[in-house]
Amino acid sequence: MRLVTEMDDIESDDVLAKRASTGDSQAFRILLTRHYDRVYRVSLGILRNTADAEDVTQEVWTAMPSKLKTWRGEAKFTTWLHTAALNASRDALRRAATRSRTASGYAELSGLSRAEAADTDARLYWLRVSLDSLSVELRETASLVLGDDLTHADAAAVLGIAEGTVSWRMAEIRKRLKTIAEQTQEAAQ
């Protein structure tokens, strides 16, 4: 079956557009057949990518039935159609640029996050190794106060010791970690 008959070739685009704007599917089909490639060429000329041009062409023609209702016939249908294709292509370029900037921003943040994560991992490793060098009593105290965020009073209750002992242990932990950090820094130089 032929979509376009000889009679269809006689009707102007403007007449077909007016008919299509009222819901005439045959008129719309004729316009689609006549101008699908035109929209594609405009899009391809701007986007320089066949897949993107195909997508934009599909978008234009999918939106065309509702857009035709806004066509007032002040300009030729083909001029109006070119403008619609041009605007859709420009929108696609803007969306691509936004996605590119967003992806670039995420990549930068991801890089920073990875650098921060690596730094945090290195610090946690150092802390874990340093804490392993302490006595069991000091490690338990550090675990409760620093790891579980207990108060000195709560840690004392859990450990069954005086609150003052927890405070002394925490001071001792800080003093020993400071010494280990100084030794590590000297060894690195």
N, C-alpha and C positions, 0 to 999 in steps of 0.2 A: 504494500500500500504506500502510495506517495503522500507525504505530509503536505507538500506544497503543490497546488494545482496551477494550471496556467491562469485561471481566474484570480488566484491568490497573488500572483505576480503583479497584477494590475493595481490592486489596492495600495495606496501609499502607506508608508510607515505611520504617519500621523493618524490616518483613519483607523488603522489597525490598533494603534496605541489607545485611541479613544474607546474602541470596542473592547479591547482587553481590560481597560480600566473599569469597565462595567461588569466584568466577570466572563467575558466571551473567551472560552478556553481555546477555540480554534484560532482566533486572532492572536492570542498569546503564543500559541504553538508556531504560527507563521513568523512572528517577530523573533522568537527564539531561534528558529531555523535560519533566518536571514542574518541575524546579528551575533550569534553565539561566538563565532570565530573573531569577530571584530572586538568584542569585549576581552577575549583571551589575548589578542595581539596587543591591545592597550596595556593590559596587566603585565604581560610578559616584557613589554618594552620598559616598563617602570621597575618591575621586580627583578628581572634578569634571572628568574628561576622558574623552570617549567612547573614544578609541583606547587609552588606558591601561586603562580599565575592561574593554574587550574583551580586551586582553592578559592581564589578571589572571584574567578569567573562563576563558579558554582554559587558563591555567596551573593553575587550581583543578581543572578537569575533566580535564585531562591527568594530574594527579597523583592524582586520586580513586581509581582502582582500587587503587593501593598503600596509600593512606591509609585506605580502607575496612577494610583488614585490622587497623588499630589501633582502629577504632571498637568500643567495648565495649557500646554500647547503654544506658549509664547515663543519658544524656540523649536527648531525642528527636532523631531524625536531622536534622530541620530546624534545631534549635538548634545541633547540632554543625556542620552545613553553614554556617550563618551565621557561626559562630566561625572556620571555615576560610577563608571569604571575607573576613571582617574582618582576620584575620591576614595573609592574602596581600596585601590592599590596604595594610595598614600597612607590610609589607615593601617594597612597591613605592614607597611614599612615602619610606621611609628610603633606598632605593637612589637615588631621584631626588634627594633632598637631598644624598646623598654625591656623586653625579655633579655636582650644581650646585656644591658646595663645591670639588670637585676641579677643575672647569672654571674656577671663579673663581680658585683658586690658580694654575692654569696660566696663566690670563690675566694675573694679577699678575706671575708669574715671567717670562712672555713680555714683558710691558711693561718689567720691569727688565732683561731680557736685551736687548731692543731698545734701551733707553736706554744700557746698557753697550756694546752693539755700536756704537751711534752715537758714543759717546764714544771708543771704541777706534778706530773709523774716522777720526774727526777727528784723533786723536793720530797715527795712522799717516800720514794725509795730510800733517799738519804735518811729521812726520819725513821723509817722502819729499821734500817740497818743500825742506826745510832741507838734506837730504843732497845734493839736486841742485845746491845753490848751492856745494858744496865742490868741490875739485879732483878729477880722476879718480883720483889716487893715494889720496886720503883716502876716497873712496867705495868703491874696491876693498877697502881695508883694513877699512872698516866692514862691508862686505858679508860678508867672510870671518869676521871676529871676532864681529860681532853677528848677522848673518844666518845664517851656517853654524855658528856656535858653535865656531869653531876656537880653539885656544890661540894665544898670540902666536908661539910657536915654530913651530907648524904653518902659520900664516898667513905667517910669514917664509919658510918653505920654499916655499910656493906662489908667493909674490911674488918670490922670489929676492933678498930683502933681509935685513939683520940683524934679529934679534929686537928689539934695542933700538930700531930704526927703527919697527917695528910699535908698540911701546909709546909712542914719542914721537907717532906719528900718532894713536893712540887718545886720548892726552892732548889733542892739538890738536883732535880731533873734539869731545871733551867741552867744551872751552873755547869753540869756535865755536858749538856748539849752545846752550850756556848764554847766549851773547851774543844769538843769534837769538831765544831764548825770552824774554829780558828785553826786547828790542826789540818783540816781538809783544805782550807783556803791557802795555808802556807805550802802544803804539798802540791797544790795546783800551780803555784807560781814558780 
